[in-house]
Amino acid sequence: MTPHGYSDFLVALSIPLLSPELDWQMIWKLFSPVPVSDAPFSLESAYRSYINYGSLASAEAGRMRRSHARLGRSDLRLSAAIGEGKAERDAFFSPILEYMLSANQRAQKARVLLPGCGLGRLAWDLSEKGFDVYALELSYFQTLALRFLSDPTATSQPDQHSIHPYAYWFSHQKDNNNLFRSVSFPDVVPRFEEGKFTLIEEDFLRHSPPWSKQGQSFWDATSQSGDGYDYIVTLFFIDTSLNIFSTLHKIYALLKPGGIWINLGPLLWTGNAQAKLELSLTGKSEYTADREAMMRWIYKAEFWVAEKPQ
């Protein structure tokens, strides 16, 4: 084994000590001699991005400091932004939670699928309300961060970590106090109980319920047997579809008869002419907003509830 290969081997051995959430199969993918995947959401791409983030961020911060020095900006002060994200969560999550808690006359263990769950905050909130949640996410950029937050060895208390999310966006800022303010996270410490939260790392269109039989098609496992999901919740998700018909068909097939589809989000369709069809729809909502900036993104998001026929 070459010195370089030996060092990679030692790093691989140390990763489980840092985060027990990473299993050996994932580690083997990272260090196997098979050509590295360039897929945008792959584990390899996410790992490379995270492992290089420190050096890239330090280099960028150095360039910014040199730029500020040339401009004569001094006495920059950092200020803490408390509760960043809460207003957005209240706006996005409340309609979904209120409907599900008021309409859920079924067993509290109703099965809920959240495709495109991201960092899993809504999924965690629903699991805390007693639902049996299946959080599905394709991007390892999201799921590695989710594992980091849910790992007791990495995150043990609220507001343990901090970032400066606005430091890279100079435009529309009134002063440097806003530009360099920090944000602490998480506001809660997520812990996922077995039987209440299941993380599924795969493409939504390839998903079959975990309880379906080996080799059984998703259509047989749900529509015909009636053993599908009680709820499918799509939050800022359906406009990621390259083919909205495939997404709608999949939602229908995965729901049990009488199951409910809940949607909230805009229609920011994938660019570069990749989307095969773009639906047109007409409250307003913010997304990753900077409350102190001079410009804010406002989406005209749609909220609806649809029920699959019995």
N, C-alpha and C positions, 0 to 999 in steps of 0.2 A: 504494500500500500504506500502510495506517495505521501510526503509530508502534508500536502494539501488535502488529500483524501483522508488522512488520519485526523486532521483537525476537524473536517466535516463530520467524521464519525463521532468525535468527542462532543461536538455541539449537539448532534442528534441524541446522544445519550443523556445530555443535560436537560433537554426540553421537557420531558415528563416531570422533572423535579420542579421546574418553574410553573408548569401548568398541567395538572393531571388530566385536564379536559382533552388534551391532545393524545390520541392513541397511537400505537406503533404503526398501524396501517397508514395513517396520515403522514407520520414521520418518514416512513419508507418511500412514500411518493415524492417527498421533498428531496431526498438524497439518493434516489435510485439512479442508475446510469441511463435510464430511458430519457430521451430528449425532453427538455422542459416544455410544458404546455404554455402557449402564448394566448390561450383563451382569456378574454378580459375578466371573467369572474372566477377563474380557476384558483385552487389552493396555492399553486406555485406562484401565480401572479400576485396574489394577496400577500403571500409570505415575503416575496421579494420587496414589495412596497413597504411593508411594515418594518422589515429588517433594515431597509435603507432610509427610513423616515428620519431617524435621528440626525444622521450626517447631512441629509438634504435640507432639513429644517435649520440646522446650525449654520450651514452655508448661506441659506437665504437670509437668516437673521443677521449674519455678518454683513451681507450686502446692504441690508436695510440700515444698519447702524452707520455704515460708511456714508450712505446717501444722506442720512439725517445730519451727520457731522458736517458735510459739505454745505448743507442748507442752513446750518447754524441753529438747528433745533436742539434745545437743551432742556434739562429739567423735566424729562418725560416722566409722568407719574402713571402708576398702574392702579386701576380701580377694579373692584370686584363686582360682577353682575350677579345678583342673587335671583334665583328662580328663572333663569333663562330657559325657555322651552315650555314653561307651565301654561302660558297663555295659549300657545299653539295646541298643546295636548288637550286643554279644556275645550277648545273650539272643535277639534277633530274627534276626540274620543267620546265626548259627552253624548252626542246623538246616538252613537253606536251602543254605548253602555246603557243609556237610559232605555233604549228600545229593547235590548236583550234582557235586561233585568225586569222590565215591566211585562214583556210578552212571554217570558220563559216560564210557562206553567208546566213544562215537562220536568223530568228528573233534572236536578241541578248538575248532574254529570253529563249534560248534553255535549256532544262532540262538536268542536269548533275548529275549522281550518282557516288559517290566515296565510294565504300565499303572499310572497313578497314582504315578509314580516320585518325585514331590516334588523335593527338592534333588539327587537322583541319586546318593546315596552308595552304596546297594547296587548300583546299575547300574555305577558306577565300579569297585567291588570286583570284580564279575563280569568286567568288561572286562579288569581287571588279571590275572585268572586265565586269560585266553585266549578267553573266549566272545565271540561276535559279538552285541553288546547293542543292543537297540532300546528306548530309554527314552521312554515316552509319558506326557505330562502335559498336562492341559487348562488348568490355572491358570497365567496369566502371573505371578501373585505368586510362584510357585515357580520358573518357568523364568527370569525376570529375575534372581533371586538365584543360580540355577545358572550363568547366563552370567557374572555378576559374579565368582563364585568361580573359574571356569575361564578367565577372561580374564587373560592375563599382565600387561596394563597395570593391572589392578585388584587382582589378588592374585598376589604373586610369592613368598611364603614362608609357612611354617606360622605359625599364631597371629598373623597380621598384623592382624586385626581383633578388636574386643572389643565386647561388649554387656553390658547389665545386665538379664537376662531376668526377674528376680524382683522388680524394683523397683516393679512396679505391683500387686503382690498382698500386701497387708498381713496378711491373715488367716493363721493357723497358723504364724507366724514367731516364733521364740524371742527374737531380738534383731535389731538393725539390721545387725549384721555379716553375717548371712545375707541380709537383705533387699537390701543394696546391693552384694553381691559381684559381681565381673565374671567373664565367661566369654570366653576367647579362642578364636578359630576362624580357619581350619579347622586340624585336626590334621595334615592332609596337603594337598598342593597338587594338585588334580585337573587333569590334562591329558588330553584325549580324542584318541586316535589315530584317524585315518580308517580305516575298515574294522573297527574294534573297538567304536566307540560312535556311535550315531545318535540324536539328539534329535528327537522327533516331537511337535509341539505341536498336539494335536487331541483330540477326544472319542473315547474308546475304542470306543464303539458305531459310530462312523463310520470306523474304521480299516481300511485294507487294506494288506497287506504292501507295502513300497516296491518290491519286485522284481516285483509282479504287473503284468500288462499294463494299459495305459490303458483305462479303461472296463470292465474285467473285475470281476465281483462278487467279494466276498471269499470266498464259498462256492466259486466256480469256481477261484479262485486258490489255495485251500488244500485243502479236503477232497477234491475230485475229482482235482486234479493231484498231490497228495501233497507240495506244495512249501510247506508252512506252517512254523510255528515248531516248533523242537525242544522248547522249554520256554516256558511262560507262568508267570511268578511274580507272584502277587498278595499283596502285603504291606500289611496294614491297608487293603484296597481294596474287597472285595466288598460291605461294608456301606454303601458310598457309593451303591449302586445304587438307583435309583427303581423299577426292575423287575428283580429278581434273575434272572427267567427269561431276559430279554434278555441279561444279562451272561453267564449260563451258556451260552446258545446261542452267543454270540460267542466265548467261550473255546474251545468245542468246534470251531467252524468254523475258527478261526485256527490250531489245532494241526494238524500233519501227522499222518498215521496212525502210531500208536506214540508220538506226542508226549506230554509230561508237563506236567501242571498242578500247581504247587506253591503252596499257600496257607498263610499264617500271619496271624492277626489275630482281633479280636473281632467282635461284631455290634452295633456302635453305629449303628443304623439312622437314616437321615435323619428329622428330626422334622417336625412340622406336618402329619402324615398324608400326606406325599408318597410314602412308600414303598408300592408296591402289594402287596408281600408281604414279610414278615419271617420268615426262617428261625429256628429255635430250635436251639441247640447248647450243649454244656457245655464244660497248664499255665498258669500265671499269668504275667503280664508287666506291666511298667510302661511308661508312655508319657509323654514329656516330664516326667519326675519331677524333683522338687526333693529331693535326698537329705537336705538339712538341715531341711526343713519338718516340721511336726507332723502333716501329712496328706499321704498319697501315693495316687495313683490306681493301682489294680491291676486289670488286665484278665484275664479268664479266656480267653485267646486259644487258638484252635484251630490245629493244624498238621496238614495232610494232603497226600498225594501221590496224584494220579489219573492213569491212563494211558488215552489214547484208543485204541480198538481198531485193530488193523492193517487 
